[in-house]
Amino acid sequence: MLRIGIIGCGKIAQVRHIPEYQENPNTEVVGYYDLNQERASALANQFGGKAYKSLDELLANPEI
């Protein structure tokens, strides 16, 4: 299972990347980062996972 971290939570992530990862049985989206923290938090609430406050924090997670 690949655990995915989304970097950039704009429209392309919302309508393409996240739905396509959700359809793939071998992937799980577990983290979100965006310069707009509210947008990352909204996606984490909607799809599950954690909104990270910094890109470094997301990239430091060894499970992603």
C-alpha positions, 0 to 999 in steps of 0.5 A, a space after each residue: 500500500 502506498 501512502 500518499 501526501 498531497 502537495 498543493 490542494 487546489 482544484 486539480 488535486 480536488 477533482 483529479 488526484 485525490 479521486 483517482 488515488 481513492 479509486 486505486 486499491 493500492 493507495 491511501 491519501 494520508 496527508 495534505 499540504 498547501 500554502 493555504 492551510 484552510 484548504 489543506 484542512 478542509 480536504 483532510 476533513 473531507 477525505 481523511 488524513 492529516 493537514 500539515 502546517 509545513 511541507 517539511 513536516 509532511 516530507 519528514 513523515 516516514 510513512 508517506 
